[in-house]
Amino acid sequence: MNIQIFGSSKSFDSKKAERWFKERRIKYQYIDLKAKGLSPREYQAVRKAVGFEALVDTKCRAYEDLFMAYITPDAREEKLLEHPELFQAPIVRNGREATVGYHPEIWEKWE
């Protein structure tokens, strides 16, 4: 397994995901989502696995400040890559598979 956790220090689910992998002694790489964000290639892989709507945090302040609900889908994707604070956290990735949020029932099935 090659686990990547894209998380936020303020997200309780990110901390729970980290703890879940630590308790099982599964190695993972933690990436601060707000500082680093996702590369365009990582974004495409995750989007393919979970869909665009699952990635966007519609409850965050930046969502309203950037008028995300009112712009075209292409512009939404550009804004999402420019402003990593719009991502829902955590994004847990294992190769081509990915989840958004805390989903240990799915992680248990990963090899």
N, CA, C and O atoms as a GROMACS GRO file, in nm:
protein
  444
    1MET      N    1   0.083  -0.119   0.000
    1MET     CA    2   0.000   0.000   0.000
    1MET      C    3   0.088   0.125   0.000
    1MET      O    4   0.193   0.129   0.064
    2ASN      N    5   0.043   0.224  -0.073
    2ASN     CA    6   0.111   0.353  -0.078
    2ASN      C    7   0.007   0.459  -0.041
    2ASN      O    8  -0.054   0.521  -0.129
    3ILE      N    9  -0.014   0.479   0.087
    3ILE     CA   10  -0.120   0.566   0.137
    3ILE      C   11  -0.073   0.710   0.145
    3ILE      O   12   0.036   0.739   0.195
    4GLN      N   13  -0.158   0.799   0.095
    4GLN     CA   14  -0.136   0.943   0.110
    4GLN      C   15  -0.259   1.000   0.178
    4GLN      O   16  -0.372   0.972   0.138
    5ILE      N   17  -0.237   1.079   0.281
    5ILE     CA   18  -0.346   1.148   0.348
    5ILE      C   19  -0.327   1.297   0.324
    5ILE      O   20  -0.231   1.357   0.371
    6PHE      N   21  -0.420   1.355   0.250
    6PHE     CA   22  -0.421   1.499   0.230
    6PHE      C   23  -0.518   1.553   0.334
    6PHE      O   24  -0.639   1.536   0.322
    7GLY      N   25  -0.463   1.618   0.436
    7GLY     CA   26  -0.548   1.659   0.547
    7GLY      C   27  -0.527   1.803   0.587
    7GLY      O   28  -0.445   1.876   0.531
    8SER      N   29  -0.604   1.840   0.686
    8SER     CA   30  -0.599   1.975   0.741
    8SER      C   31  -0.578   1.965   0.891
    8SER      O   32  -0.635   1.877   0.956
    9SER      N   33  -0.499   2.053   0.946
    9SER     CA   34  -0.472   2.049   1.090
    9SER      C   35  -0.598   2.080   1.171
    9SER      O   36  -0.607   2.042   1.288
   10LYS      N   37  -0.694   2.149   1.112
   10LYS     CA   38  -0.818   2.184   1.183
   10LYS      C   39  -0.927   2.079   1.166
   10LYS      O   40  -1.033   2.089   1.228
   11SER      N   41  -0.903   1.979   1.082
   11SER     CA   42  -1.005   1.878   1.055
   11SER      C   43  -0.993   1.760   1.150
   11SER      O   44  -0.890   1.693   1.155
   12PHE      N   45  -1.100   1.734   1.227
   12PHE     CA   46  -1.100   1.620   1.318
   12PHE      C   47  -1.094   1.489   1.241
   12PHE      O   48  -1.033   1.392   1.286
   13ASP      N   49  -1.159   1.484   1.124
   13ASP     CA   50  -1.156   1.361   1.044
   13ASP      C   51  -1.015   1.332   0.993
   13ASP      O   52  -0.978   1.215   0.979
   14SER      N   53  -0.938   1.434   0.964
   14SER     CA   54  -0.799   1.414   0.922
   14SER      C   55  -0.718   1.350   1.035
   14SER      O   56  -0.640   1.257   1.012
   15LYS      N   57  -0.738   1.398   1.156
   15LYS     CA   58  -0.668   1.343   1.272
   15LYS      C   59  -0.712   1.199   1.299
   15LYS      O   60  -0.630   1.114   1.334
   16LYS      N   61  -0.842   1.173   1.282
   16LYS     CA   62  -0.892   1.037   1.301
   16LYS      C   63  -0.836   0.942   1.197
   16LYS      O   64  -0.803   0.828   1.228
   17ALA      N   65  -0.824   0.989   1.073
   17ALA     CA   66  -0.768   0.906   0.965
   17ALA      C   67  -0.622   0.873   0.996
   17ALA      O   68  -0.580   0.758   0.981
   18GLU      N   69  -0.546   0.972   1.037
   18GLU     CA   70  -0.406   0.949   1.073
   18GLU      C   71  -0.396   0.846   1.185
   18GLU      O   72  -0.314   0.754   1.179
   19ARG      N   73  -0.477   0.862   1.287
   19ARG     CA   74  -0.476   0.771   1.400
   19ARG      C   75  -0.512   0.629   1.356
   19ARG      O   76  -0.452   0.532   1.403
   20TRP      N   77  -0.610   0.616   1.266
   20TRP     CA   78  -0.652   0.485   1.218
   20TRP      C   79  -0.536   0.411   1.152
   20TRP      O   80  -0.515   0.293   1.180
   21PHE      N   81  -0.460   0.478   1.067
   21PHE     CA   82  -0.347   0.415   1.000
   21PHE      C   83  -0.232   0.389   1.097
   21PHE      O   84  -0.164   0.287   1.086
   22LYS      N   85  -0.209   0.480   1.193
   22LYS     CA   86  -0.103   0.460   1.292
   22LYS      C   87  -0.131   0.337   1.378
   22LYS      O   88  -0.041   0.256   1.404
   23GLU      N   89  -0.256   0.323   1.423
   23GLU     CA   90  -0.292   0.211   1.510
   23GLU      C   91  -0.270   0.077   1.440
   23GLU      O   92  -0.242  -0.022   1.507
   24ARG      N   93  -0.282   0.072   1.310
   24ARG     CA   94  -0.264  -0.052   1.234
   24ARG      C   95  -0.123  -0.066   1.179
   24ARG      O   96  -0.093  -0.159   1.104
   25ARG      N   97  -0.037   0.028   1.215
   25ARG     CA   98   0.103   0.031   1.171
   25ARG      C   99   0.114   0.027   1.019
   25ARG      O  100   0.199  -0.042   0.963
   26ILE      N  101   0.027   0.102   0.955
   26ILE     CA  102   0.031   0.116   0.809
   26ILE      C  103   0.101   0.246   0.779
   26ILE      O  104   0.059   0.352   0.826
   27LYS      N  105   0.208   0.240   0.702
   27LYS     CA  106   0.283   0.361   0.668
   27LYS      C  107   0.200   0.447   0.574
   27LYS      O  108   0.130   0.396   0.487
   28TYR      N  109   0.210   0.576   0.594
   28TYR     CA  110   0.138   0.671   0.510
   28TYR      C  111   0.221   0.798   0.498
   28TYR      O  112   0.312   0.824   0.576
   29GLN      N  113   0.185   0.876   0.398
   29GLN     CA  114   0.248   1.008   0.379
   29GLN      C  115   0.141   1.112   0.406
   29GLN      O  116   0.033   1.108   0.347
   30TYR      N  117   0.170   1.204   0.496
   30TYR     CA  118   0.074   1.311   0.528
   30TYR      C  119   0.112   1.437   0.452
   30TYR      O  120   0.227   1.481   0.457
   31ILE      N  121   0.014   1.495   0.383
   31ILE     CA  122   0.035   1.619   0.310
   31ILE      C  123  -0.066   1.722   0.362
   31ILE      O  124  -0.186   1.696   0.365
   32ASP      N  125  -0.015   1.838   0.402
   32ASP     CA  126  -0.103   1.945   0.449
   32ASP      C  127  -0.175   2.004   0.328
   32ASP      O  128  -0.114   2.066   0.242
   33LEU      N  129  -0.304   1.983   0.326
   33LEU     CA  130  -0.385   2.023   0.211
   33LEU      C  131  -0.385   2.174   0.189
   33LEU      O  132  -0.380   2.220   0.075
   34LYS      N  133  -0.391   2.251   0.297
   34LYS     CA  134  -0.397   2.396   0.281
   34LYS      C  135  -0.264   2.456   0.239
   34LYS      O  136  -0.260   2.557   0.169
   35ALA      N  137  -0.154   2.394   0.281
   35ALA     CA  138  -0.022   2.446   0.246
   35ALA      C  139   0.021   2.401   0.107
   35ALA      O  140   0.072   2.482   0.028
   36LYS      N  141   0.002   2.276   0.076
   36LYS     CA  142   0.053   2.219  -0.050
   36LYS      C  143  -0.055   2.200  -0.156
   36LYS      O  144  -0.029   2.220  -0.275
   37GLY      N  145  -0.175   2.163  -0.114
   37GLY     CA  146  -0.282   2.134  -0.210
   37GLY      C  147  -0.255   2.004  -0.285
   37GLY      O  148  -0.171   1.924  -0.243
   38LEU      N  149  -0.325   1.984  -0.392
   38LEU     CA  150  -0.306   1.868  -0.478
   38LEU      C  151  -0.244   1.914  -0.609
   38LEU      O  152  -0.278   2.021  -0.661
   39SER      N  153  -0.154   1.834  -0.662
   39SER     CA  154  -0.101   1.866  -0.795
   39SER      C  155  -0.212   1.836  -0.897
   39SER      O  156  -0.304   1.760  -0.866
   40PRO      N  157  -0.206   1.895  -1.016
   40PRO     CA  158  -0.311   1.868  -1.116
   40PRO      C  159  -0.327   1.720  -1.146
   40PRO      O  160  -0.439   1.673  -1.167
   41ARG      N  161  -0.218   1.645  -1.148
   41ARG     CA  162  -0.227   1.501  -1.175
   41ARG      C  163  -0.292   1.426  -1.061
   41ARG      O  164  -0.376   1.338  -1.083
   42GLU      N  165  -0.254   1.459  -0.938
   42GLU     CA  166  -0.317   1.397  -0.821
   42GLU      C  167  -0.466   1.431  -0.818
   42GLU      O  168  -0.550   1.345  -0.790
   43TYR      N  169  -0.496   1.555  -0.849
   43TYR     CA  170  -0.636   1.599  -0.851
   43TYR      C  171  -0.717   1.517  -0.951
   43TYR      O  172  -0.827   1.472  -0.920
   44GLN      N  173  -0.663   1.498  -1.072
   44GLN     CA  174  -0.735   1.422  -1.174
   44GLN      C  175  -0.760   1.278  -1.129
   44GLN      O  176  -0.868   1.224  -1.151
   45ALA      N  177  -0.660   1.216  -1.066
   45ALA     CA  178  -0.675   1.078  -1.019
   45ALA      C  179  -0.782   1.068  -0.909
   45ALA      O  180  -0.864   0.976  -0.910
   46VAL      N  181  -0.780   1.162  -0.816
   46VAL     CA  182  -0.878   1.160  -0.707
   46VAL      C  183  -1.017   1.192  -0.761
   46VAL      O  184  -1.114   1.128  -0.722
   47ARG      N  185  -1.026   1.289  -0.850
   47ARG     CA  186  -1.155   1.325  -0.908
   47ARG      C  187  -1.216   1.208  -0.983
   47ARG      O  188  -1.337   1.186  -0.978
   48LYS      N  189  -1.133   1.134  -1.052
   48LYS     CA  190  -1.181   1.017  -1.126
   48LYS      C  191  -1.237   0.911  -1.030
   48LYS      O  192  -1.334   0.842  -1.062
   49ALA      N  193  -1.176   0.899  -0.913
   49ALA     CA  194  -1.218   0.798  -0.815
   49ALA      C  195  -1.343   0.839  -0.737
   49ALA      O  196  -1.429   0.755  -0.710
   50VAL      N  197  -1.355   0.967  -0.700
   50VAL     CA  198  -1.465   1.007  -0.612
   50VAL      C  199  -1.563   1.108  -0.672
   50VAL      O  200  -1.674   1.124  -0.621
   51GLY      N  201  -1.526   1.174  -0.780
   51GLY     CA  202  -1.613   1.275  -0.840
   51GLY      C  203  -1.584   1.414  -0.787
   51GLY      O  204  -1.531   1.430  -0.677
   52PHE      N  205  -1.619   1.514  -0.865
   52PHE     CA  206  -1.588   1.653  -0.831
   52PHE      C  207  -1.664   1.700  -0.708
   52PHE      O  208  -1.607   1.764  -0.619
   53GLU      N  209  -1.793   1.669  -0.702
   53GLU     CA  210  -1.878   1.721  -0.593
   53GLU      C  211  -1.831   1.676  -0.455
   53GLU      O  212  -1.844   1.751  -0.358
   54ALA      N  213  -1.775   1.556  -0.446
   54ALA     CA  214  -1.728   1.505  -0.317
   54ALA      C  215  -1.605   1.580  -0.268
   54ALA      O  216  -1.579   1.584  -0.148
   55LEU      N  217  -1.529   1.639  -0.358
   55LEU     CA  218  -1.405   1.707  -0.322
   55LEU      C  219  -1.425   1.847  -0.265
   55LEU      O  220  -1.340   1.897  -0.192
   56VAL      N  221  -1.536   1.910  -0.297
   56VAL     CA  222  -1.556   2.051  -0.261
   56VAL      C  223  -1.627   2.062  -0.126
   56VAL      O  224  -1.730   1.999  -0.103
   57ASP      N  225  -1.569   2.143  -0.038
   57ASP     CA  226  -1.630   2.172   0.091
   57ASP      C  227  -1.723   2.292   0.075
   57ASP      O  228  -1.678   2.407   0.076
   58THR      N  229  -1.851   2.264   0.060
   58THR     CA  230  -1.948   2.372   0.036
   58THR      C  231  -1.978   2.452   0.162
   58THR      O  232  -2.042   2.556   0.154
   59LYS      N  233  -1.932   2.405   0.277
   59LYS     CA  234  -1.960   2.475   0.403
   59LYS      C  235  -1.848   2.570   0.446
   59LYS      O  236  -1.862   2.641   0.544
   60CYS      N  237  -1.737   2.570   0.373
   60CYS     CA  238  -1.626   2.657   0.414
   60CYS      C  239  -1.651   2.801   0.370
   60CYS      O  240  -1.728   2.828   0.278
   61ARG      N  241  -1.586   2.891   0.437
   61ARG     CA  242  -1.604   3.033   0.411
   61ARG      C  243  -1.558   3.072   0.270
   61ARG      O  244  -1.620   3.156   0.204
   62ALA      N  245  -1.449   3.011   0.224
   62ALA     CA  246  -1.394   3.043   0.092
   62ALA      C  247  -1.493   3.008  -0.019
   62ALA      O  248  -1.492   3.072  -0.124
   63TYR      N  249  -1.576   2.908   0.002
   63TYR     CA  250  -1.675   2.867  -0.099
   63TYR      C  251  -1.768   2.985  -0.132
   63TYR      O  252  -1.796   3.012  -0.249
   64GLU      N  253  -1.814   3.053  -0.029
   64GLU     CA  254  -1.902   3.168  -0.050
   64GLU      C  255  -1.824   3.290  -0.098
   64GLU      O  256  -1.871   3.363  -0.185
   65ASP      N  257  -1.706   3.312  -0.041
   65ASP     CA  258  -1.625   3.429  -0.078
   65ASP      C  259  -1.585   3.427  -0.225
   65ASP      O  260  -1.573   3.532  -0.288
   66LEU      N  261  -1.565   3.306  -0.281
   66LEU     CA  262  -1.524   3.292  -0.421
   66LEU      C  263  -1.642   3.268  -0.515
   66LEU      O  264  -1.623   3.245  -0.635
   67PHE      N  265  -1.764   3.274  -0.462
   67PHE     CA  266  -1.887   3.257  -0.541
   67PHE      C  267  -1.887   3.127  -0.621
   67PHE      O  268  -1.927   3.124  -0.738
   68MET      N  269  -1.842   3.019  -0.557
   68MET     CA  270  -1.829   2.890  -0.624
   68MET      C  271  -1.962   2.836  -0.676
   68MET      O  272  -1.964   2.766  -0.777
   69ALA      N  273  -2.071   2.867  -0.609
   69ALA     CA  274  -2.202   2.816  -0.650
   69ALA      C  275  -2.252   2.881  -0.779
   69ALA      O  276  -2.344   2.831  -0.842
   70TYR      N  277  -2.190   2.992  -0.818
   70TYR     CA  278  -2.242   3.070  -0.931
   70TYR      C  279  -2.154   3.070  -1.054
   70TYR      O  280  -2.187   3.137  -1.152
   71ILE      N  281  -2.045   2.997  -1.053
   71ILE     CA  282  -1.955   2.999  -1.169
   71ILE      C  283  -1.964   2.868  -1.247
   71ILE      O  284  -2.018   2.769  -1.197
   72THR      N  285  -1.911   2.867  -1.368
   72THR     CA  286  -1.920   2.750  -1.455
   72THR      C  287  -1.836   2.634  -1.400
   72THR      O  288  -1.743   2.657  -1.322
   73PRO      N  289  -1.868   2.511  -1.439
   73PRO     CA  290  -1.793   2.395  -1.389
   73PRO      C  291  -1.643   2.402  -1.418
   73PRO      O  292  -1.563   2.365  -1.332
   74ASP      N  293  -1.603   2.448  -1.535
   74ASP     CA  294  -1.460   2.459  -1.565
   74ASP      C  295  -1.391   2.560  -1.474
   74ASP      O  296  -1.280   2.536  -1.426
   75ALA      N  297  -1.457   2.671  -1.450
   75ALA     CA  298  -1.401   2.773  -1.362
   75ALA      C  299  -1.395   2.723  -1.218
   75ALA      O  300  -1.304   2.760  -1.143
   76ARG      N  301  -1.491   2.639  -1.179
   76ARG     CA  302  -1.492   2.582  -1.044
   76ARG      C  303  -1.368   2.496  -1.022
   76ARG      O  304  -1.307   2.500  -0.915
   77GLU      N  305  -1.332   2.417  -1.124
   77GLU     CA  306  -1.215   2.331  -1.111
   77GLU      C  307  -1.087   2.414  -1.099
   77GLU      O  308  -0.998   2.381  -1.020
   78GLU      N  309  -1.078   2.520  -1.178
   78GLU     CA  310  -0.961   2.608  -1.170
   78GLU      C  311  -0.949   2.671  -1.032
   78GLU      O  312  -0.841   2.674  -0.972
   79LYS      N  313  -1.062   2.721  -0.980
   79LYS     CA  314  -1.063   2.784  -0.847
   79LYS      C  315  -1.024   2.683  -0.740
   79LYS      O  316  -0.953   2.716  -0.645
   80LEU      N  317  -1.072   2.559  -0.756
   80LEU     CA  318  -1.041   2.455  -0.658
   80LEU      C  319  -0.891   2.429  -0.651
   80LEU      O  320  -0.835   2.413  -0.542
   81LEU      N  321  -0.825   2.425  -0.766
   81LEU     CA  322  -0.681   2.402  -0.767
   81LEU      C  323  -0.603   2.525  -0.717
   81LEU      O  324  -0.496   2.511  -0.659
   82GLU      N  325  -0.657   2.644  -0.740
   82GLU     CA  326  -0.591   2.767  -0.694
   82GLU      C  327  -0.608   2.789  -0.544
   82GLU      O  328  -0.521   2.849  -0.480
   83HIS      N  329  -0.718   2.741  -0.488
   83HIS     CA  330  -0.750   2.765  -0.347
   83HIS      C  331  -0.772   2.632  -0.275
   83HIS      O  332  -0.885   2.584  -0.267
   84PRO      N  333  -0.665   2.571  -0.224
   84PRO     CA  334  -0.676   2.439  -0.161
   84PRO      C  335  -0.766   2.436  -0.037
   84PRO      O  336  -0.808   2.328   0.006
   85GLU      N  337  -0.797   2.551   0.020
   85GLU     CA  338  -0.886   2.552   0.135
   85GLU      C  339  -1.029   2.508   0.099
   85GLU      O  340  -1.110   2.480   0.187
   86LEU      N  341  -1.059   2.502  -0.030
   86LEU     CA  342  -1.191   2.456  -0.076
   86LEU      C  343  -1.207   2.304  -0.073
   86LEU      O  344  -1.319   2.254  -0.081
   87PHE      N  345  -1.096   2.231  -0.061
   87PHE     CA  346  -1.104   2.085  -0.060
   87PHE      C  347  -1.164   2.034   0.071
   87PHE      O  348  -1.137   2.087   0.178
   88GLN      N  349  -1.246   1.931   0.060
   88GLN     CA  350  -1.296   1.857   0.174
   88GLN      C  351  -1.181   1.775   0.231
   88GLN      O  352  -1.102   1.720   0.154
   89ALA      N  353  -1.169   1.764   0.361
   89ALA     CA  354  -1.057   1.690   0.420
   89ALA      C  355  -1.110   1.579   0.510
   89ALA      O  356  -1.217   1.596   0.569
   90PRO      N  357  -1.042   1.469   0.522
   90PRO     CA  358  -0.921   1.430   0.452
   90PRO      C  359  -0.951   1.361   0.319
   90PRO      O  360  -1.058   1.304   0.299
   91ILE      N  361  -0.855   1.369   0.230
   91ILE     CA  362  -0.858   1.290   0.108
   91ILE      C  363  -0.753   1.182   0.129
   91ILE      O  364  -0.634   1.211   0.143
   92VAL      N  365  -0.797   1.058   0.131
   92VAL     CA  366  -0.706   0.945   0.153
   92VAL      C  367  -0.693   0.871   0.021
   92VAL      O  368  -0.793   0.831  -0.039
   93ARG      N  369  -0.570   0.854  -0.022
   93ARG     CA  370  -0.545   0.798  -0.155
   93ARG      C  371  -0.454   0.675  -0.146
   93ARG      O  372  -0.355   0.674  -0.072
   94ASN      N  373  -0.490   0.574  -0.221
   94ASN     CA  374  -0.408   0.453  -0.232
   94ASN      C  375  -0.402   0.418  -0.380
   94ASN      O  376  -0.488   0.347  -0.432
   95GLY      N  377  -0.300   0.468  -0.448
   95GLY     CA  378  -0.289   0.445  -0.593
   95GLY      C  379  -0.404   0.511  -0.666
   95GLY      O  380  -0.421   0.633  -0.661
   96ARG      N  381  -0.484   0.430  -0.735
   96ARG     CA  382  -0.598   0.483  -0.810
   96ARG      C  383  -0.724   0.495  -0.726
   96ARG      O  384  -0.822   0.557  -0.768
   97GLU      N  385  -0.723   0.435  -0.608
   97GLU     CA  386  -0.839   0.442  -0.521
   97GLU      C  387  -0.828   0.563  -0.429
   97GLU      O  388  -0.718   0.605  -0.392
   98ALA      N  389  -0.942   0.618  -0.392
   98ALA     CA  390  -0.941   0.734  -0.304
   98ALA      C  391  -1.073   0.744  -0.229
   98ALA      O  392  -1.177   0.696  -0.275
   99THR      N  393  -1.068   0.809  -0.114
   99THR     CA  394  -1.188   0.840  -0.038
   99THR      C  395  -1.179   0.984   0.009
   99THR      O  396  -1.070   1.040   0.022
  100VAL      N  397  -1.293   1.043   0.035
  100VAL     CA  398  -1.299   1.177   0.092
  100VAL      C  399  -1.376   1.164   0.222
  100VAL      O  400  -1.491   1.120   0.224
  101GLY      N  401  -1.312   1.203   0.331
  101GLY     CA  402  -1.373   1.188   0.462
  101GLY      C  403  -1.316   1.069   0.536
  101GLY      O  404  -1.218   1.009   0.492
  102TYR      N  405  -1.379   1.034   0.647
  102TYR     CA  406  -1.333   0.925   0.732
  102TYR      C  407  -1.410   0.798   0.694
  102TYR      O  408  -1.529   0.786   0.724
  103HIS      N  409  -1.341   0.703   0.629
  103HIS     CA  410  -1.406   0.580   0.582
  103HIS      C  411  -1.322   0.456   0.610
  103HIS      O  412  -1.268   0.397   0.517
  104PRO      N  413  -1.310   0.415   0.737
  104PRO     CA  414  -1.228   0.298   0.769
  104PRO      C  415  -1.281   0.169   0.707
  104PRO      O  416  -1.204   0.077   0.680
  105GLU      N  417  -1.412   0.161   0.684
  105GLU     CA  418  -1.469   0.040   0.623
  105GLU      C  419  -1.417   0.019   0.482
  105GLU      O  420  -1.409  -0.095   0.436
  106ILE      N  421  -1.383   0.124   0.413
  106ILE     CA  422  -1.325   0.113   0.278
  106ILE      C  423  -1.175   0.088   0.288
  106ILE      O  424  -1.120   0.008   0.211
  107TRP      N  425  -1.108   0.154   0.381
  107TRP     CA  426  -0.962   0.141   0.395
  107TRP      C  427  -0.923  -0.002   0.432
  107TRP      O  428  -0.818  -0.050   0.391
  108GLU      N  429  -1.008  -0.070   0.510
  108GLU     CA  430  -0.979  -0.208   0.550
  108GLU      C  431  -0.968  -0.301   0.430
  108GLU      O  432  -0.894  -0.399   0.435
  109LYS      N  433  -1.038  -0.271   0.323
  109LYS     CA  434  -1.039  -0.355   0.203
  109LYS      C  435  -0.920  -0.329   0.111
  109LYS      O  436  -0.894  -0.409   0.021
  110TRP      N  437  -0.848  -0.220   0.133
  110TRP     CA  438  -0.735  -0.187   0.048
  110TRP      C  439  -0.619  -0.282   0.075
  110TRP      O  440  -0.598  -0.326   0.188
  111GLU      N  441  -0.546  -0.311  -0.029
  111GLU     CA  442  -0.427  -0.396  -0.014
  111GLU      C  443  -0.304  -0.320  -0.057
  111GLU      O  444  -0.193  -0.374  -0.052
   0.00000   0.00000   0.00000
